[in-house]
Amino acid sequence: MNDYIYLDVELKLKEDSSAVLTPAYFQGSIERSLAEFFGEIGGQTELELLKFDCTQKRGILKVPKEFSSKTKAAITLIGRFQDIPCHFAIVKTSDKPLEL
Amino acid sequence: MVRVKNRYIVVRIAPKNTSLSSLYVKEQVLAKCILNHVEKYYGVYGVGLLEHGFRVKYCNDRTKIAILRCSHHSYKFVTSILPLMTSVGDVPAKFNTIYTGATIMQCNKFIIKHQQNFLDRMVGQVVSAKERQEMIKRVIEFDTS
């Protein structure tokens, strides 16, 4: 019925100073990581950023259910955001967007 | 006791320049080329899975046939990227998967049968006896080192 899963993802940077944070950069870094770890065929999915809060550095992503484990792995393995050491924390996952 | 399962893939390398009598491609070059393509299409995850147990077991320059060994759970990474490969080393070429087997003996049997069929078709077209002898020698020359 509901084929998608929703992820609440938070970006934690080592230093806040020089990073330009926009929804496009946020989604881009996740897509790049997917392409690097799972390649052109394995890393293709419909990834959608539903909501993004620049001040909290937090966003809600929508991914197909069968692709959620790959997306979670790729998000966890990101180590740099615009050359600044960082890590992504998946705060919560849910089947319904309203629960987040 | 758990047995390590492998898959052996028999590929025919078809160079773009069909007049090429020999492929001057070493086994290491072929292996590296395939691993690079797997990395491109399946990322470091794909290479990580494939690297364990991957080896080019046999590569014949003249008959342009190669046998690749992969582990049982990662052979689909190789078979799915072979049609997407357009060159090996510097030579533009196509890769045709002709057989996938579980043991190298089955692959050997298949290749011998395949060569026999090829000979049956080709021998009739060669006019001089000397050339025919040469061709038979070249095609039959098959050893699994």
gemmi code that builds the backbone of each chain (N, CA, C; Angstrom):
import gemmi

chains = {
    "A": [
        ("MET", (0.847, -1.197, 0.000), (0.000, 0.000, 0.000), (0.882, 1.247, 0.000)),
        ("ASN", (1.608, 1.399, 1.119), (2.538, 2.526, 1.162), (3.931, 2.002, 0.831)),
        ("ASP", (4.417, 2.341, -0.351), (5.680, 1.779, -0.805), (6.893, 2.631, -0.445)),
        ("TYR", (6.667, 3.695, 0.290), (7.778, 4.587, 0.602), (8.094, 4.589, 2.093)),
        ("ILE", (9.319, 5.008, 2.376), (9.718, 5.146, 3.772), (10.268, 6.569, 3.949)),
        ("TYR", (10.027, 7.124, 5.108), (10.440, 8.516, 5.349), (11.546, 8.560, 6.393)),
        ("LEU", (12.604, 9.285, 6.080), (13.755, 9.347, 6.986), (13.956, 10.774, 7.475)),
        ("ASP", (14.115, 10.906, 8.766), (14.429, 12.217, 9.337), (15.949, 12.245, 9.524)),
        ("VAL", (16.626, 13.062, 8.733), (18.092, 13.043, 8.715), (18.655, 14.368, 9.208)),
        ("GLU", (19.664, 14.259, 10.064), (20.288, 15.469, 10.593), (21.763, 15.485, 10.233)),
        ("LEU", (22.228, 16.630, 9.785), (23.641, 16.770, 9.421), (24.389, 17.395, 10.588)),
        ("LYS", (25.495, 16.752, 10.959), (26.302, 17.311, 12.049), (27.685, 17.620, 11.506)),
        ("LEU", (27.993, 18.907, 11.429), (29.293, 19.348, 10.897), (30.278, 19.542, 12.037)),
        ("LYS", (31.577, 19.366, 11.691), (32.603, 19.563, 12.713), (32.715, 21.049, 13.055)),
        ("GLU", (32.706, 21.874, 12.004), (32.716, 23.333, 12.236), (31.671, 23.978, 11.324)),
        ("ASP", (30.975, 24.946, 11.808), (29.843, 25.502, 11.082), (30.208, 26.622, 10.104)),
        ("SER", (31.366, 27.206, 10.300), (31.723, 28.474, 9.645), (31.422, 28.585, 8.140)),
        ("SER", (32.121, 27.772, 7.302), (32.112, 28.072, 5.872), (31.086, 27.282, 5.038)),
        ("ALA", (30.337, 26.416, 5.642), (29.446, 25.566, 4.847), (28.223, 26.342, 4.344)),
        ("VAL", (27.958, 26.164, 3.040), (26.742, 26.747, 2.464), (25.693, 25.647, 2.467)),
        ("LEU", (24.644, 25.826, 3.223), (23.663, 24.764, 3.364), (22.367, 25.127, 2.646)),
        ("THR", (22.096, 24.406, 1.574), (20.820, 24.580, 0.870), (20.211, 23.180, 0.684)),
        ("PRO", (18.901, 23.111, 0.444), (18.287, 21.788, 0.220), (18.957, 21.017, -0.918)),
        ("ALA", (19.335, 21.753, -1.977), (19.943, 21.082, -3.137), (21.291, 20.474, -2.771)),
        ("TYR", (22.122, 21.201, -2.013), (23.429, 20.674, -1.602), (23.261, 19.461, -0.695)),
        ("PHE", (22.263, 19.549, 0.187), (21.988, 18.466, 1.139), (21.612, 17.183, 0.386)),
        ("GLN", (20.673, 17.321, -0.552), (20.235, 16.160, -1.331), (21.356, 15.665, -2.246)),
        ("GLY", (22.098, 16.638, -2.800), (23.203, 16.298, -3.709), (24.254, 15.439, -3.030)),
        ("SER", (24.573, 15.778, -1.781), (25.617, 15.009, -1.096), (25.163, 13.571, -0.856)),
        ("ILE", (23.873, 13.375, -0.593), (23.357, 12.015, -0.387), (23.341, 11.246, -1.711)),
        ("GLU", (22.937, 11.938, -2.781), (22.896, 11.275, -4.094), (24.295, 10.897, -4.572)),
        ("ARG", (25.263, 11.787, -4.295), (26.647, 11.499, -4.681), (27.179, 10.277, -3.935)),
        ("SER", (26.854, 10.213, -2.665), (27.295, 9.079, -1.861), (26.678, 7.772, -2.364)),
        ("LEU", (25.396, 7.835, -2.738), (24.732, 6.645, -3.297), (25.426, 6.193, -4.578)),
        ("ALA", (25.766, 7.169, -5.436), (26.415, 6.830, -6.709), (27.811, 6.263, -6.477)),
        ("GLU", (28.494, 6.772, -5.463), (29.858, 6.308, -5.205), (29.852, 4.889, -4.648)),
        ("PHE", (28.949, 4.621, -3.702), (28.967, 3.316, -3.053), (28.231, 2.244, -3.841)),
        ("PHE", (27.187, 2.624, -4.566), (26.409, 1.598, -5.271), (26.433, 1.753, -6.785)),
        ("GLY", (27.156, 2.750, -7.290), (27.370, 2.872, -8.726), (26.194, 3.422, -9.512)),
        ("GLU", (26.388, 3.471, -10.837), (25.384, 4.076, -11.719), (24.096, 3.262, -11.780)),
        ("ILE", (24.222, 1.941, -11.707), (23.019, 1.103, -11.769), (22.474, 0.874, -10.365)),
        ("GLY", (23.339, 0.451, -9.459), (22.899, 0.107, -8.106), (22.421, 1.287, -7.285)),
        ("GLY", (22.893, 2.491, -7.619), (22.567, 3.655, -6.781), (21.451, 4.524, -7.322)),
        ("GLN", (20.739, 4.043, -8.326), (19.653, 4.852, -8.899), (18.357, 4.664, -8.132)),
        ("THR", (17.807, 5.741, -7.647), (16.519, 5.662, -6.957), (15.812, 7.010, -7.029)),
        ("GLU", (14.522, 7.006, -6.660), (13.819, 8.296, -6.621), (13.900, 8.828, -5.194)),
        ("LEU", (14.860, 9.680, -4.974), (15.081, 10.261, -3.648), (14.462, 11.656, -3.644)),
        ("GLU", (13.629, 11.903, -2.640), (12.954, 13.200, -2.617), (13.128, 13.855, -1.253)),
        ("LEU", (13.510, 15.130, -1.257), (13.654, 15.861, 0.001), (12.352, 16.641, 0.222)),
        ("LEU", (11.559, 16.194, 1.198), (10.238, 16.798, 1.388), (10.318, 18.123, 2.134)),
        ("LYS", (11.186, 18.155, 3.125), (11.228, 19.329, 3.994), (12.666, 19.519, 4.437)),
        ("PHE", (13.087, 20.775, 4.527), (14.453, 21.005, 4.998), (14.514, 22.254, 5.866)),
        ("ASP", (15.176, 22.104, 6.978), (15.314, 23.229, 7.898), (16.796, 23.599, 7.979)),
        ("CYS", (17.146, 24.789, 7.448), (18.554, 25.189, 7.379), (19.159, 25.435, 8.760)),
        ("THR", (18.393, 25.985, 9.666), (18.962, 26.333, 10.976), (19.261, 25.072, 11.799)),
        ("GLN", (18.363, 24.096, 11.719), (18.576, 22.851, 12.476), (19.415, 21.841, 11.689)),
        ("LYS", (19.645, 22.125, 10.402), (20.339, 21.222, 9.464), (19.634, 19.852, 9.445)),
        ("ARG", (18.373, 19.896, 9.286), (17.593, 18.667, 9.377), (16.594, 18.584, 8.226)),
        ("GLY", (16.414, 17.427, 7.662), (15.489, 17.298, 6.550), (14.746, 15.974, 6.569)),
        ("ILE", (13.642, 15.937, 5.846), (12.876, 14.682, 5.750), (12.979, 14.157, 4.314)),
        ("LEU", (13.450, 12.921, 4.197), (13.643, 12.299, 2.874), (12.596, 11.224, 2.642)),
        ("LYS", (12.219, 11.082, 1.361), (11.258, 10.031, 0.996), (11.961, 9.097, 0.006)),
        ("VAL", (12.028, 7.822, 0.345), (12.664, 6.836, -0.550), (11.781, 5.600, -0.679)),
        ("PRO", (11.883, 4.878, -1.802), (11.125, 3.625, -1.919), (11.563, 2.623, -0.853)),
        ("LYS", (10.624, 1.835, -0.379), (10.884, 0.910, 0.736), (12.030, -0.060, 0.435)),
        ("GLU", (12.032, -0.638, -0.770), (13.045, -1.640, -1.078), (14.443, -1.029, -1.179)),
        ("PHE", (14.486, 0.286, -1.231), (15.778, 0.955, -1.381), (16.246, 1.586, -0.076)),
        ("SER", (15.462, 1.411, 0.994), (15.770, 2.143, 2.228), (17.089, 1.707, 2.855)),
        ("SER", (17.402, 0.390, 2.780), (18.646, -0.053, 3.433), (19.867, 0.519, 2.724)),
        ("LYS", (19.804, 0.564, 1.388), (20.929, 1.131, 0.635), (21.079, 2.614, 0.949)),
        ("THR", (19.950, 3.328, 1.004), (20.001, 4.766, 1.285), (20.557, 5.018, 2.681)),
        ("LYS", (20.106, 4.234, 3.647), (20.592, 4.408, 5.019), (22.095, 4.157, 5.077)),
        ("ALA", (22.557, 3.124, 4.375), (23.998, 2.824, 4.363), (24.778, 3.978, 3.755)),
        ("ALA", (24.290, 4.489, 2.616), (25.000, 5.577, 1.934), (25.024, 6.831, 2.800)),
        ("ILE", (23.918, 7.112, 3.486), (23.857, 8.303, 4.350), (24.859, 8.161, 5.504)),
        ("THR", (24.906, 6.982, 6.085), (25.811, 6.764, 7.224), (27.274, 6.895, 6.820)),
        ("LEU", (27.583, 6.499, 5.583), (28.989, 6.481, 5.160), (29.519, 7.840, 4.683)),
        ("ILE", (28.670, 8.856, 4.634), (29.166, 10.172, 4.207), (30.088, 10.721, 5.301)),
        ("GLY", (31.271, 11.161, 4.876), (32.240, 11.658, 5.860), (32.576, 13.120, 5.700)),
        ("ARG", (32.217, 13.677, 4.526), (32.579, 15.074, 4.275), (31.427, 15.801, 3.602)),
        ("PHE", (31.222, 17.046, 4.008), (30.229, 17.896, 3.350), (30.934, 19.186, 2.986)),
        ("GLN", (31.094, 19.438, 1.704), (31.864, 20.591, 1.194), (33.242, 20.664, 1.859)),
        ("ASP", (33.925, 19.549, 1.880), (35.266, 19.404, 2.447), (35.357, 19.646, 3.953)),
        ("ILE", (34.250, 19.661, 4.614), (34.261, 19.793, 6.077), (33.909, 18.421, 6.659)),
        ("PRO", (34.711, 17.900, 7.573), (34.354, 16.601, 8.170), (32.980, 16.668, 8.828)),
        ("CYS", (32.202, 15.635, 8.598), (30.844, 15.674, 9.130), (30.309, 14.257, 9.324)),
        ("HIS", (29.150, 14.133, 9.918), (28.423, 12.864, 9.833), (26.928, 13.136, 9.785)),
        ("PHE", (26.222, 12.184, 9.193), (24.775, 12.306, 9.085), (24.146, 11.361, 10.108)),
        ("ALA", (23.191, 11.871, 10.829), (22.506, 11.003, 11.792), (21.073, 10.802, 11.335)),
        ("ILE", (20.652, 9.532, 11.278), (19.251, 9.258, 10.951), (18.492, 9.251, 12.280)),
        ("VAL", (17.739, 10.325, 12.512), (17.090, 10.501, 13.819), (15.911, 9.548, 13.957)),
        ("LYS", (15.122, 9.454, 12.901), (13.910, 8.630, 12.989), (13.516, 8.140, 11.593)),
        ("THR", (12.937, 6.966, 11.544), (12.388, 6.484, 10.269), (10.925, 6.101, 10.496)),
        ("SER", (10.143, 6.270, 9.434), (8.722, 5.951, 9.588), (8.074, 5.617, 8.247)),
        ("ASP", (6.946, 4.901, 8.328), (6.175, 4.581, 7.128), (5.281, 5.747, 6.715)),
        ("LYS", (4.952, 6.574, 7.706), (4.031, 7.692, 7.423), (4.734, 9.018, 7.680)),
        ("PRO", (4.584, 9.986, 6.779), (5.291, 11.257, 6.962), (4.808, 12.052, 8.167)),
        ("LEU", (3.552, 11.839, 8.560), (3.006, 12.637, 9.662), (3.618, 12.275, 11.010)),
        ("GLU", (4.167, 11.074, 11.106), (4.737, 10.645, 12.379), (6.039, 11.347, 12.715)),
        ("LEU", (6.675, 11.942, 11.702), (7.987, 12.563, 11.943), (7.819, 13.990, 12.452)),
    ],
    "B": [
        ("MET", (30.675, -29.499, 6.500), (31.676, -28.628, 5.832), (30.981, -27.824, 4.726)),
        ("VAL", (31.180, -26.550, 4.751), (30.543, -25.696, 3.749), (31.477, -25.511, 2.559)),
        ("ARG", (30.930, -25.720, 1.405), (31.743, -25.613, 0.197), (31.638, -24.190, -0.358)),
        ("VAL", (32.756, -23.689, -0.883), (32.728, -22.361, -1.521), (32.222, -22.549, -2.942)),
        ("LYS", (31.128, -21.891, -3.247), (30.537, -22.071, -4.573), (31.042, -21.002, -5.526)),
        ("ASN", (31.396, -21.430, -6.713), (31.856, -20.492, -7.738), (30.987, -20.585, -8.975)),
        ("ARG", (31.109, -19.579, -9.804), (30.492, -19.638, -11.126), (31.570, -19.302, -12.153)),
        ("TYR", (31.568, -20.048, -13.227), (32.534, -19.801, -14.293), (31.785, -19.255, -15.510)),
        ("ILE", (32.236, -18.107, -15.981), (31.553, -17.464, -17.108), (32.448, -17.553, -18.338)),
        ("VAL", (31.911, -18.105, -19.398), (32.677, -18.188, -20.651), (32.261, -17.016, -21.531)),
        ("VAL", (33.224, -16.177, -21.896), (32.891, -15.030, -22.748), (33.686, -15.084, -24.053)),
        ("ARG", (33.021, -14.645, -25.098), (33.715, -14.511, -26.372), (33.939, -13.026, -26.597)),
        ("ILE", (35.207, -12.654, -26.794), (35.527, -11.249, -27.009), (35.529, -11.005, -28.516)),
        ("ALA", (34.636, -10.130, -28.950), (34.523, -9.859, -30.390), (35.094, -8.472, -30.680)),
        ("PRO", (36.331, -8.405, -31.188), (36.907, -7.086, -31.462), (36.201, -6.394, -32.623)),
        ("LYS", (36.204, -5.049, -32.577), (35.524, -4.280, -33.628), (36.189, -4.531, -34.981)),
        ("ASN", (37.527, -4.565, -34.937), (38.282, -4.854, -36.144), (38.342, -6.371, -36.321)),
        ("THR", (37.460, -6.907, -37.158), (37.336, -8.364, -37.254), (38.541, -9.033, -37.917)),
        ("SER", (39.371, -8.229, -38.588), (40.529, -8.827, -39.255), (41.655, -9.164, -38.272)),
        ("LEU", (41.491, -8.711, -37.027), (42.515, -8.943, -36.011), (42.637, -10.451, -35.740)),
        ("SER", (43.831, -11.033, -35.998), (43.951, -12.474, -35.806), (44.215, -12.826, -34.344)),
        ("SER", (44.828, -11.889, -33.601), (45.108, -12.151, -32.204), (44.788, -10.919, -31.378)),
        ("LEU", (44.360, -11.140, -30.134), (43.941, -9.984, -29.306), (45.079, -9.495, -28.470)),
        ("TYR", (45.978, -9.148, -28.354), (47.097, -8.980, -27.462), (46.636, -8.455, -26.089)),
        ("VAL", (45.819, -9.233, -25.448), (45.303, -8.781, -24.144), (45.709, -9.771, -23.071)),
        ("LYS", (46.348, -9.241, -22.046), (46.776, -10.129, -20.965), (45.621, -10.341, -19.977)),
        ("GLU", (45.765, -11.436, -19.212), (44.702, -11.769, -18.247), (44.494, -10.660, -17.222)),
        ("GLN", (45.617, -10.060, -16.773), (45.504, -9.010, -15.747), (44.765, -7.794, -16.294)),
        ("VAL", (45.038, -7.462, -17.562), (44.385, -6.303, -18.184), (42.882, -6.535, -18.263)),
        ("LEU", (42.507, -7.751, -18.652), (41.093, -8.100, -18.765), (40.409, -8.026, -17.395)),
        ("ALA", (41.085, -8.561, -16.374), (40.507, -8.554, -15.020), (40.317, -7.121, -14.529)),
        ("LYS", (41.334, -6.283, -14.767), (41.264, -4.900, -14.290), (40.133, -4.140, -15.004)),
        ("CYS", (40.020, -4.409, -16.294), (38.998, -3.759, -17.103), (37.596, -4.102, -16.582)),
        ("ILE", (37.380, -5.381, -16.260), (36.069, -5.808, -15.763), (35.799, -5.191, -14.383)),
        ("LEU", (36.819, -5.201, -13.520), (36.633, -4.623, -12.177), (36.329, -3.129, -12.254)),
        ("ASN", (36.998, -2.426, -13.186), (36.724, -0.993, -13.354), (35.282, -0.744, -13.764)),
        ("HIS", (34.792, -1.599, -14.667), (33.408, -1.429, -15.106), (32.422, -1.744, -13.989)),
        ("VAL", (32.728, -2.772, -13.196), (31.833, -3.101, -12.072), (31.813, -1.931, -11.090)),
        ("GLU", (32.965, -1.301, -10.886), (33.008, -0.155, -9.972), (32.164, 0.995, -10.519)),
        ("LYS", (32.226, 1.174, -11.837), (31.460, 2.264, -12.442), (29.954, 2.037, -12.271)),
        ("TYR", (29.507, 0.806, -12.514), (28.068, 0.550, -12.515), (27.511, 0.097, -11.164)),
        ("TYR", (28.326, -0.550, -10.328), (27.816, -1.023, -9.037), (28.572, -0.452, -7.845)),
        ("GLY", (29.484, 0.490, -8.101), (30.160, 1.186, -7.019), (31.142, 0.325, -6.238)),
        ("VAL", (31.659, 0.881, -5.153), (32.641, 0.158, -4.346), (32.011, -1.065, -3.660)),
        ("TYR", (30.704, -1.017, -3.458), (29.997, -2.156, -2.878), (30.102, -3.373, -3.812)),
        ("GLY", (29.869, -3.114, -5.090), (29.944, -4.192, -6.084), (31.337, -4.778, -6.185)),
        ("VAL", (32.339, -3.901, -6.221), (33.725, -4.372, -6.326), (34.102, -5.169, -5.081)),
        ("GLY", (33.678, -4.684, -3.931), (33.972, -5.373, -2.678), (33.420, -6.794, -2.665)),
        ("LEU", (32.204, -6.946, -3.174), (31.608, -8.286, -3.221), (32.309, -9.173, -4.243)),
        ("LEU", (32.641, -8.567, -5.371), (33.180, -9.356, -6.483), (34.637, -9.759, -6.274)),
        ("GLU", (35.422, -8.844, -5.693), (36.872, -9.058, -5.587), (37.221, -10.379, -4.912)),
        ("HIS", (36.409, -10.778, -3.959), (36.671, -12.043, -3.275), (36.312, -13.193, -4.213)),
        ("GLY", (37.334, -13.811, -4.750), (37.103, -14.973, -5.601), (37.108, -14.689, -7.090)),
        ("PHE", (37.294, -13.425, -7.484), (37.279, -13.126, -8.916), (38.651, -13.397, -9.543)),
        ("ARG", (38.652, -14.096, -10.667), (39.905, -14.360, -11.359), (39.644, -14.691, -12.824)),
        ("VAL", (40.553, -14.246, -13.684), (40.460, -14.668, -15.083), (41.222, -15.975, -15.168)),
        ("LYS", (40.502, -17.083, -15.372), (41.145, -18.399, -15.325), (41.854, -18.731, -16.631)),
        ("TYR", (41.326, -18.217, -17.709), (41.859, -18.627, -19.010), (41.511, -17.560, -20.031)),
        ("CYS", (42.465, -17.227, -20.873), (42.182, -16.237, -21.913), (42.970, -16.621, -23.153)),
        ("ASN", (42.282, -16.993, -24.200), (42.962, -17.403, -25.434), (42.928, -16.246, -26.431)),
        ("ASP", (44.122, -15.778, -26.806), (44.240, -14.641, -27.725), (43.697, -14.961, -29.107)),
        ("ARG", (43.968, -16.186, -29.541), (43.610, -16.544, -30.929), (42.119, -16.796, -31.084)),
        ("THR", (41.599, -17.666, -30.195), (40.167, -17.987, -30.321), (39.296, -16.909, -29.677)),
        ("LYS", (39.919, -16.004, -28.926), (39.236, -14.867, -28.281), (38.163, -15.331, -27.296)),
        ("ILE", (38.491, -16.383, -26.563), (37.553, -16.887, -25.556), (38.226, -16.794, -24.180)),
        ("ALA", (37.466, -16.368, -23.194), (38.015, -16.261, -21.845), (37.075, -16.905, -20.847)),
        ("ILE", (37.651, -17.419, -19.753), (36.835, -17.965, -18.658), (37.084, -17.107, -17.423)),
        ("LEU", (36.002, -16.609, -16.839), (36.114, -15.795, -15.634), (35.530, -16.576, -14.464)),
        ("ARG", (36.237, -16.534, -13.349), (35.697, -17.199, -12.157), (35.187, -16.147, -11.175)),
        ("CYS", (33.972, -16.307, -10.682), (33.427, -15.382, -9.673), (32.787, -16.220, -8.579)),
        ("SER", (32.536, -15.585, -7.443), (31.833, -16.328, -6.407), (30.346, -16.397, -6.790)),
        ("HIS", (29.677, -17.401, -6.218), (28.294, -17.699, -6.583), (27.352, -16.505, -6.376)),
        ("HIS", (27.600, -15.705, -5.293), (26.643, -14.631, -5.005), (26.936, -13.331, -5.740)),
        ("SER", (28.043, -13.270, -6.495), (28.337, -11.989, -7.151), (28.493, -12.098, -8.666)),
        ("TYR", (28.196, -13.282, -9.234), (28.447, -13.419, -10.665), (27.509, -12.568, -11.512)),
        ("LYS", (26.341, -12.207, -10.931), (25.391, -11.404, -11.715), (25.902, -9.996, -11.969)),
        ("PHE", (26.788, -9.517, -11.090), (27.407, -8.211, -11.326), (28.205, -8.249, -12.630)),
        ("VAL", (28.896, -9.370, -12.857), (29.732, -9.488, -14.057), (28.875, -9.699, -15.295)),
        ("THR", (27.942, -10.661, -15.211), (27.151, -10.959, -16.406), (26.317, -9.754, -16.847)),
        ("SER", (25.922, -8.908, -15.886), (25.096, -7.765, -16.291), (25.905, -6.606, -16.861)),
        ("ILE", (27.199, -6.533, -16.529), (27.962, -5.403, -17.106), (28.681, -5.791, -18.407)),
        ("LEU", (28.801, -7.093, -18.676), (29.511, -7.502, -19.894), (28.917, -6.896, -21.180)),
        ("PRO", (27.589, -6.844, -21.325), (27.057, -6.209, -22.546), (27.342, -4.712, -22.633)),
        ("LEU", (27.650, -4.089, -21.485), (27.890, -2.643, -21.483), (29.349, -2.289, -21.775)),
        ("MET", (30.190, -3.298, -21.815), (31.621, -3.029, -22.051), (31.879, -2.861, -23.543)),
        ("THR", (32.669, -1.835, -23.866), (32.927, -1.560, -25.285), (34.393, -1.690, -25.662)),
        ("SER", (35.251, -1.880, -24.676), (36.671, -2.038, -25.017), (37.373, -2.866, -23.955)),
        ("VAL", (38.478, -3.468, -24.377), (39.323, -4.187, -23.427), (40.747, -3.695, -23.662)),
        ("GLY", (41.345, -3.095, -22.648), (42.639, -2.429, -22.843), (42.453, -1.282, -23.812)),
        ("ASP", (43.182, -1.331, -24.942), (43.030, -0.293, -25.968), (42.159, -0.761, -27.132)),
        ("VAL", (41.798, -2.039, -27.118), (41.089, -2.602, -28.280), (39.570, -2.427, -28.121)),
        ("PRO", (38.909, -1.760, -29.081), (37.439, -1.701, -29.015), (36.863, -3.091, -29.286)),
        ("ALA", (36.050, -3.555, -28.377), (35.532, -4.920, -28.517), (34.202, -5.078, -27.802)),
        ("LYS", (33.464, -6.112, -28.220), (32.207, -6.459, -27.556), (32.422, -7.750, -26.779)),
        ("PHE", (31.630, -7.946, -25.722), (31.735, -9.171, -24.932), (30.429, -9.955, -25.047)),
        ("ASN", (30.534, -11.187, -25.503), (29.335, -12.024, -25.569), (29.467, -13.153, -24.553)),
        ("THR", (28.527, -13.206, -23.631), (28.529, -14.325, -22.668), (27.968, -15.532, -23.394)),
        ("ILE", (28.739, -16.615, -23.472), (28.217, -17.766, -24.201), (27.831, -18.921, -23.284)),
        ("TYR", (28.346, -18.905, -22.049), (27.994, -19.999, -21.146), (28.293, -19.594, -19.708)),
        ("THR", (27.478, -20.047, -18.786), (27.763, -19.870, -17.359), (27.642, -21.220, -16.696)),
        ("GLY", (28.698, -21.670, -16.066), (28.668, -23.002, -15.457), (29.159, -22.982, -14.028)),
        ("ALA", (28.888, -24.102, -13.322), (29.289, -24.170, -11.916), (30.672, -24.791, -11.735)),
        ("THR", (31.136, -25.552, -12.747), (32.488, -26.118, -12.641), (33.257, -25.792, -13.908)),
        ("ILE", (34.579, -25.773, -13.767), (35.405, -25.419, -14.928), (35.388, -26.550, -15.956)),
        ("MET", (35.125, -27.790, -15.489), (35.069, -28.915, -16.428), (33.897, -28.757, -17.404)),
        ("GLN", (32.762, -28.305, -16.867), (31.591, -28.082, -17.727), (31.906, -27.017, -18.772)),
        ("CYS", (32.658, -25.979, -18.344), (33.024, -24.912, -19.273), (33.945, -25.458, -20.360)),
        ("ASN", (34.908, -26.289, -19.943), (35.819, -26.892, -20.923), (35.052, -27.695, -21.966)),
        ("LYS", (34.111, -28.509, -21.456), (33.303, -29.336, -22.366), (32.559, -28.444, -23.346)),
        ("PHE", (31.986, -27.355, -22.810), (31.214, -26.467, -23.671), (32.103, -25.823, -24.735)),
        ("ILE", (33.295, -25.367, -24.300), (34.181, -24.682, -25.249), (34.605, -25.640, -26.367)),
        ("ILE", (34.929, -26.883, -25.984), (35.349, -27.860, -27.006), (34.223, -28.076, -28.021)),
        ("LYS", (32.999, -28.197, -27.505), (31.844, -28.379, -28.388), (31.649, -27.152, -29.290)),
        ("HIS", (31.827, -26.006, -28.667), (31.671, -24.741, -29.382), (32.702, -24.623, -30.504)),
        ("GLN", (33.954, -24.994, -30.198), (35.014, -24.923, -31.200), (34.765, -25.923, -32.322)),
        ("GLN", (34.254, -27.086, -31.932), (33.958, -28.115, -32.920), (32.908, -27.609, -33.919)),
        ("ASN", (31.887, -26.978, -33.388), (30.845, -26.400, -34.242), (31.425, -25.357, -35.172)),
        ("PHE", (32.303, -24.523, -34.590), (32.939, -23.457, -35.367), (33.762, -24.049, -36.513)),
        ("LEU", (34.500, -25.131, -36.179), (35.328, -25.788, -37.205), (34.460, -26.367, -38.312)),
        ("ASP", (33.376, -27.021, -37.902), (32.479, -27.634, -38.896), (31.988, -26.605, -39.903)),
        ("ARG", (31.707, -25.404, -39.363), (31.197, -24.363, -40.251), (32.293, -23.796, -41.143)),
        ("MET", (33.497, -23.628, -40.579), (34.551, -22.891, -41.264), (35.388, -23.737, -42.222)),
        ("VAL", (35.580, -25.030, -41.881), (36.505, -25.856, -42.668), (36.096, -25.915, -44.147)),
        ("GLY", (34.810, -25.987, -44.367), (34.321, -26.078, -45.740), (34.676, -24.867, -46.586)),
        ("GLN", (34.845, -23.723, -45.939), (35.107, -22.499, -46.696), (36.578, -22.330, -47.084)),
        ("VAL", (37.470, -23.075, -46.391), (38.906, -22.924, -46.677), (39.272, -23.826, -47.849)),
        ("VAL", (39.963, -23.268, -48.831), (40.239, -24.027, -50.058), (41.480, -24.909, -49.916)),
        ("SER", (42.633, -24.301, -49.558), (43.868, -25.084, -49.583), (43.993, -25.962, -48.335)),
        ("ALA", (44.587, -27.139, -48.527), (44.710, -28.115, -47.439), (45.620, -27.617, -46.336)),
        ("LYS", (46.637, -26.871, -46.736), (47.615, -26.405, -45.752), (46.945, -25.401, -44.795)),
        ("GLU", (46.198, -24.501, -45.401), (45.504, -23.486, -44.597), (44.524, -24.150, -43.636)),
        ("ARG", (43.885, -25.211, -44.165), (42.894, -25.920, -43.362), (43.568, -26.545, -42.134)),
        ("GLN", (44.710, -27.183, -42.379), (45.461, -27.795, -41.278), (45.826, -26.749, -40.221)),
        ("GLU", (46.290, -25.600, -40.722), (46.697, -24.496, -39.831), (45.534, -24.063, -38.951)),
        ("MET", (44.380, -23.910, -39.611), (43.222, -23.408, -38.887), (42.773, -24.414, -37.829)),
        ("ILE", (42.741, -25.665, -38.185), (42.321, -26.698, -37.224), (43.253, -26.672, -36.017)),
        ("LYS", (44.539, -26.539, -36.301), (45.538, -26.527, -35.228), (45.291, -25.340, -34.294)),
        ("ARG", (45.001, -24.210, -34.894), (44.818, -22.979, -34.128), (43.586, -23.050, -33.225)),
        ("VAL", (42.522, -23.599, -33.785), (41.265, -23.628, -33.035), (41.285, -24.686, -31.935)),
        ("ILE", (41.844, -25.835, -32.258), (41.849, -26.939, -31.289), (42.793, -26.659, -30.117)),
        ("GLU", (43.819, -25.861, -30.393), (44.802, -25.512, -29.349), (44.064, -24.949, -28.121)),
        ("PHE", (43.825, -25.796, -27.161), (43.061, -25.354, -25.996), (43.591, -26.066, -24.758)),
        ("ASP", (44.190, -25.306, -23.907), (44.638, -25.938, -22.658), (44.226, -25.075, -21.487)),
        ("THR", (43.934, -25.716, -20.391), (43.512, -24.952, -19.203), (44.657, -24.934, -18.209)),
        ("SER", (45.395, -23.903, -18.261), (46.523, -23.794, -17.337), (46.026, -23.186, -16.031)),
    ],
}
model = gemmi.Model(1)
for chain_id, residues in chains.items():
    chain = gemmi.Chain(chain_id)
    for i, (resn, *xyz) in enumerate(residues, 1):
        res = gemmi.Residue()
        res.name, res.seqid = resn, gemmi.SeqId(i, " ")
        for name, pos in zip(("N", "CA", "C"), xyz):
            atom = gemmi.Atom()
            atom.name, atom.element = name, gemmi.Element(name[0])
            atom.pos, atom.b_iso = gemmi.Position(*pos), 0.0
            res.add_atom(atom)
        chain.add_residue(res)
    model.add_chain(chain)
structure = gemmi.Structure()
structure.add_model(model)
structure.setup_entities()
